[in-house]
Amino acid sequence: MTESPTLGGRLPGWPPFIRELDATLSVHSQYVLSGNLYDSFLAPPSEGAGPARLLPLRDLLWESLRSSGASCMIVYDPVDGVTVHPDSGDEIGEEAAKDAERLLGKLKPDDKPSLEGLTKYLSAVASPSENIRAAVVIESASRIARTPTDLEPAERDFFRVCAKLSRNARPVRVPGPRPKPLYNPILWLVERPGDLPPWLTADNENVREITLPRPHLGDRQETARLLARAFGVTDADSDQAAAAACDAFAEQADGLTLQSMIEVTRLAKERNVDLSDLPDAVRTYKLGVLDNPWSRGHLRRRVLEGEKRVPERVIGQPQAVTKTLDILKRAVLGLSGAQATRSGSRPRGVLFFAGPTGTGKTELAKAISELVFGDESAYLRFDMSEFSGEGSGDRLIGSPPGYIGHEAGGELTNAVREDPFRVILFDEIEKAHPKILDKFLQILEDGRLTDGRGNTVHFSESILIFTSNLGMYVQGRDITSRPDLPYGPSTRVQNITPGMTYEEIQLRIKNAVADHFTEVLNRPELLNRFGDNIVVFDFISGDAADKIFDLQFANICKRVTEEHRLVLAVKGEALQILREWCTNELDKGGRGIGMALESFFVNPLARALFDRELVPDERITVTGIRREGSIVHLDIQ
């Protein structure tokens, strides 16, 4: 009769994977452990009283195996060779060394056996000639074979012996807390379950696969209370402020291992950081930078000044600018997502810019970057029309192992790892492949992303901006194409037009965005992550068009002066004609004005200047402008 896998009376307070291993030693001879192998783990106090302990995996395995009667644990590592655990000089260590010698013979220092020699050791432990309870831990087992499906002859022979051992192993009965016969297990520690040959584990009931999970919030809270002792706090729960600091530390450490929390505590002590300021140490540990632009005292003043400066740069969008600055103020104060139970790891700010083309969405993103970080180079842009293919997401996070470009990493993850304080613009997000949007879901919810090389990149200090032209057109019915039918064929019809009120434009665009994410993409959860951060841009008005024209016209005159030391002037009547030509299509936005200026003014000006002998400091005056067919001519004095 086999033991129940639950065994509620055995090893209470130990990690679940250890209890699973302990509970099944009577029915499984080999185990494949994968996942969070390099962490520290919570274990009960050694003497049954006092605080919990944090143990590395090797010590954790040994203590659990010893509690079931094991007297030694043989550890094989491709680098260190074969060692005996524990190797302490006390009575327990002496007993381990003695029983290991009885099983394996006299081990040489730095014993690094071949695979054939290792099989002899495994056989001696799995089917011992004496009743000795032991175990073998094979660390870095993923490195034994080059590829699990393309084995060298020696590798294939090694794994064949291991597969046979899994079926022929002999349970051992020893006096002690568990008198039932138990296997001397072989424990494979692998990065991924598929790193061993599939025929070793598939349909082999003697081999059990166990995944070690990353720590959950409860583990991190208990660990934070243990680490608080480094700050002189022995009982955090009796101190309300210390308990709150420990809980904040645990929440900020979301995504980190317990070993990382230990390193954060060490970093905090080195920098003389108090317990209450541990979240700052977590940020430094995650991002690898000490300076935090968000904590600079002048940032609030810059944002206040931005209320005047940004509207001068993004013309004709008062509602969009105001809402963007409100969200930016929230980010500066660290209140983004404050209503959530845990929001510390989410991006500093998330904005979804929607509305007509050419109305200043990209320009506002640049203005935010300059405002917050004082540098437009902190602005990073991705044209999502380039990511319409299913596999194009590899460009963002890097190719998986075995694929071309794996070593290079991803464009997005590399850039954020290099400088986590960024404004990141994802332009025309609706053109990206739906599977790529799943990656954004992880960023928006957890504030992190794992790249193709397995490294975690944190977005907690970034501002993410998504732009979209959704809502400009919607699917409708064109009844003019088939007047004989009550409804014509489905076609794209214009959803918003210049002249509509901003409130109506905002309503129509938000409805179109919601329909796209819920009905077309079937990603309502992504829409929920944007929440009320959808910022709708209006068509530019006539007054805004005049201001944009004046600004772009002044840029042209300035460029002519800088390049050729000429003074360029345009007479009033000619300038008015040019203004009317360039501002008569408001639905094309500021970009349309720029394109019209290039066609109606820059091109004929270049033609005229190219034919002249230019003299420095000469005054060039445009007295007239006229069209001859599709060609524009300037009258110049």
CORMO-V812685 format. One record per helix or strand of 2 or more residues. SS is the DSSP state (@ for helix, = for strand). FROM is the first residue (numbers start at 1). TO is the last residue. If there is no record, write none. Layout:
BEGIN
ss={SS	SS}
from={FROM	FROM}
to={TO	TO}
END
This chain:
BEGIN
ss={@	=	=	=	@	=	=	@	@	=	@	@	=	@	@	=	@	@	@	@	@	@	@	@	=	@	@	=	@	@	@	@	=	@	@	=	=	=	=	=	@	@	=	@	=	@	@	=	=}
from={16	30	40	53	57	72	81	91	115	134	141	153	186	193	198	207	217	236	240	258	275	293	299	318	349	361	376	379	384	390	406	411	423	429	434	448	456	463	473	490	502	524	534	542	567	572	586	619	631}
to={23	35	43	56	67	77	85	104	126	139	143	168	189	195	201	212	231	238	252	270	287	295	313	332	355	373	378	383	387	397	408	418	427	431	446	450	458	468	477	494	520	530	537	564	570	582	610	628	636}
END
